[in-house]
Amino acid sequence: MSASPPDRGSPYPFAFAAIGLWATVATAFELALADLPPLVVLAVAATVAALALVGVAARQGKLGLLLRQTPRELGRSALLGALNPFAYYLVLLHAYARLPAQQAQPLNYTWPIVLSLLAAPVLGQRLRLRTLPAALLGLAGVATISTRGEWSALAIDDPLGVSLAVGSSLIWAAYWLASLRDRRDEVVRLTLAFAFGALFAWIALALARPPMSAPPGAWAAAIYVGLFEMGLTFALWLRALALAASASQVGILVFITPFLSLIPIHFILGEPILPATLGGLGLIVAGVLVESWDDVRGLLRRRRASVGHGQHVS
């Protein structure tokens, strides 16, 4: 009789911890940006994230891997760091500086649809039939949020802010595609990318010299972003993925985040949540689920099979 595989534990505590923390970050962005320029917030947050990830790497016994990088691998890390965190968060933070959090946050969640559209030409894949309706649903959601539901007027309060929020998803998709062929350990890759991103942010800060005087609360919010948007939360999410039977087991759960984010946005920032925000966010998530239907269907099939065999579904 063969021995049963050891129980690796459930991915869900790690996944829900990451989702809960990510749901607070839109609020933290706004609190930091109320008194600090986006570039300062990025430099502080990326530095804190890099240090936190070094701590994670040390705890996992991976400091040796960090130090044994070839020049080619360091060049690859510099490229990834230029995309994320440097370019991605700089664009996203400028979007948050211009838009209410309830607009900027869901607009950024168009990245899975953008990724599907980019993957076809970059990876030489055919566009799937469902990608077009998914993209149309996403665009309808973007239009609903951007116009606050006033489709007849099609008047966007801040076209640049909307363009930055949606454009950040393009940078994230480019980062994801660029990292596909990087087979290095995930924690090592993230740590080096954030280290280079922080370096680029401090160089840009030295050149731009923006004002840096702010109350302690703004600095605390920037540090919070570094820990719980970028650093430790990525480590929690990677742990959830490592424990999951497949990426789709927990990957779909991340789209709970924008809905949960509306709670602190309303109660801490005091933003009244508009019906157009909920409707537009629903359209965007619907588009993502259409595009990810294979993952959704596989997840539902596995759950039905587990329940049918009387197994505990964690």
SVG drawing of the C-alpha trace seen along z (x, -y; Angstrom):
<svg xmlns="http://www.w3.org/2000/svg" viewBox="-27 -71 55 73">
<polyline fill="none" stroke="black" stroke-width="0.4" points="0.0,0.0 1.5,-3.3 1.9,-6.1 -0.4,-9.1 1.4,-12.3 2.0,-14.6 -0.5,-17.3 1.2,-20.5 -1.5,-22.7 -4.2,-24.9 -3.4,-27.8 -6.4,-29.7 -5.1,-31.4 -2.2,-32.8 -4.4,-33.8 -7.0,-35.5 -4.4,-37.3 -2.8,-38.7 -6.2,-39.7 -7.2,-41.4 -4.0,-43.4 -4.2,-44.3 -7.8,-45.6 -6.4,-48.3 -3.7,-49.6 -5.9,-51.9 -6.7,-53.8 -3.0,-53.8 -2.1,-55.2 -4.5,-58.1 -3.3,-58.8 0.3,-58.9 -0.3,-61.0 -2.3,-63.6 1.0,-65.0 3.8,-63.3 4.5,-63.4 4.1,-60.0 7.9,-59.7 8.7,-60.0 6.0,-57.5 7.5,-55.1 11.0,-55.5 10.1,-54.9 7.7,-52.0 10.0,-50.2 12.9,-50.5 10.8,-49.1 9.6,-46.3 13.1,-45.3 14.3,-45.2 11.2,-43.1 11.9,-40.7 15.5,-40.4 14.2,-39.3 11.9,-36.8 14.8,-35.5 17.0,-35.2 14.2,-33.3 13.9,-30.9 17.7,-30.4 18.0,-32.1 20.5,-34.8 23.1,-32.7 21.0,-32.7 20.7,-36.5 24.4,-36.9 25.2,-34.3 23.7,-36.3 25.5,-36.5 25.8,-39.8 23.2,-38.6 20.8,-37.8 21.4,-41.2 20.7,-42.9 17.4,-40.9 16.5,-42.0 17.3,-45.7 14.8,-45.4 12.1,-43.8 12.7,-46.4 12.4,-49.2 8.9,-47.8 7.8,-46.9 8.0,-48.5 9.5,-51.7 7.3,-52.4 4.2,-50.5 3.8,-52.1 5.0,-55.5 2.2,-55.6 -0.3,-54.0 0.5,-56.5 0.1,-59.4 -3.4,-58.0 -4.3,-57.8 -3.0,-61.4 -5.5,-62.6 -8.5,-60.3 -10.7,-59.2 -9.6,-55.8 -12.8,-54.2 -12.1,-55.1 -8.3,-54.4 -8.4,-51.0 -11.0,-49.2 -9.6,-50.7 -6.2,-49.2 -7.9,-45.7 -8.3,-45.6 -4.8,-44.0 -5.9,-40.4 -7.8,-41.5 -4.9,-43.6 -2.6,-40.7 -4.7,-38.4 -4.6,-40.9 -0.9,-41.4 -0.1,-37.7 -1.4,-36.9 1.2,-39.0 4.1,-38.6 3.8,-34.9 2.5,-34.0 -0.8,-32.8 -4.2,-33.0 -6.8,-35.3 -9.4,-33.2 -13.1,-33.8 -14.0,-34.9 -11.2,-37.5 -13.3,-40.0 -16.4,-39.9 -14.2,-40.0 -12.5,-43.1 -15.8,-44.7 -17.1,-44.0 -13.9,-45.5 -14.2,-48.6 -17.8,-49.0 -16.7,-48.9 -14.0,-51.5 -16.5,-53.8 -19.0,-53.4 -16.5,-54.3 -14.8,-57.0 -18.1,-58.8 -19.6,-58.1 -22.4,-56.3 -23.3,-59.2 -22.9,-57.4 -25.0,-59.8 -22.6,-62.7 -19.5,-60.6 -17.8,-63.3 -14.7,-62.1 -13.7,-64.3 -10.0,-63.5 -9.0,-61.9 -5.3,-61.8 -6.0,-60.2 -8.1,-57.5 -5.5,-56.9 -2.8,-56.5 -4.9,-54.0 -5.7,-51.9 -2.2,-52.4 -0.7,-51.0 -2.4,-47.6 -0.5,-47.7 2.9,-48.1 1.9,-45.3 1.1,-43.0 4.4,-43.8 6.2,-43.0 4.4,-39.7 5.3,-38.7 8.9,-39.8 9.2,-37.6 7.8,-34.5 11.1,-33.2 12.9,-34.0 13.2,-30.6 14.9,-31.9 13.4,-31.5 10.3,-33.7 11.5,-35.4 15.0,-36.0 13.5,-37.5 11.1,-39.8 13.7,-40.9 16.2,-41.9 13.5,-43.6 12.4,-45.7 16.0,-46.5 16.6,-47.9 13.2,-49.6 14.1,-51.4 17.5,-52.4 15.9,-53.9 13.3,-55.7 16.1,-57.3 18.0,-58.3 14.9,-59.9 14.2,-61.6 17.7,-63.1 17.2,-64.5 13.6,-65.8 14.1,-67.0 10.4,-67.2 9.3,-68.6 9.7,-66.0 8.2,-67.7 5.1,-65.8 3.5,-64.8 4.4,-61.5 1.1,-59.9 2.0,-60.3 5.4,-58.6 3.7,-55.8 1.3,-55.3 4.2,-55.1 5.9,-52.5 2.7,-50.6 2.4,-50.5 5.9,-49.1 5.2,-46.3 1.6,-45.4 1.2,-46.2 4.7,-45.3 6.8,-43.3 5.3,-40.9 2.0,-40.5 3.7,-39.2 5.5,-36.6 2.1,-35.6 0.7,-35.2 3.6,-33.2 3.2,-30.9 -0.5,-30.4 0.4,-29.6 3.0,-27.1 0.4,-25.3 -2.4,-25.3 -3.0,-22.4 -3.1,-24.9 -2.8,-28.6 -6.5,-28.9 -7.4,-27.5 -6.4,-30.8 -5.9,-33.1 -9.5,-33.8 -9.9,-34.9 -7.8,-38.0 -10.8,-39.6 -12.5,-39.9 -10.0,-42.6 -11.5,-45.6 -14.9,-45.0 -13.3,-44.7 -11.3,-47.9 -14.5,-49.9 -15.0,-49.3 -11.9,-51.3 -12.3,-53.7 -15.7,-54.6 -15.2,-54.5 -11.6,-55.8 -11.3,-58.2 -15.0,-59.1 -15.7,-58.7 -19.4,-58.0 -19.4,-54.8 -21.2,-55.6 -23.5,-53.1 -21.4,-53.6 -18.4,-52.3 -20.1,-49.1 -21.6,-48.6 -18.4,-49.4 -16.4,-47.2 -18.9,-44.4 -18.5,-44.7 -14.7,-44.6 -14.7,-41.5 -17.2,-39.9 -14.9,-40.4 -12.0,-38.9 -14.0,-35.9 -15.1,-35.4 -11.4,-35.6 -10.5,-33.2 -13.4,-30.8 -11.1,-27.7 -9.7,-28.4 -13.1,-29.0 -14.6,-25.9 -11.6,-23.8 -11.9,-25.1 -15.7,-24.4 -15.1,-20.9 -12.5,-20.1 -14.7,-21.3 -17.7,-19.3 -15.4,-16.2 -14.1,-16.7 -17.6,-17.2 -18.9,-14.2 -16.2,-11.9 -16.9,-13.2 -13.6,-14.9 -13.0,-18.0 -12.6,-21.1 -10.3,-23.5"/>
</svg>
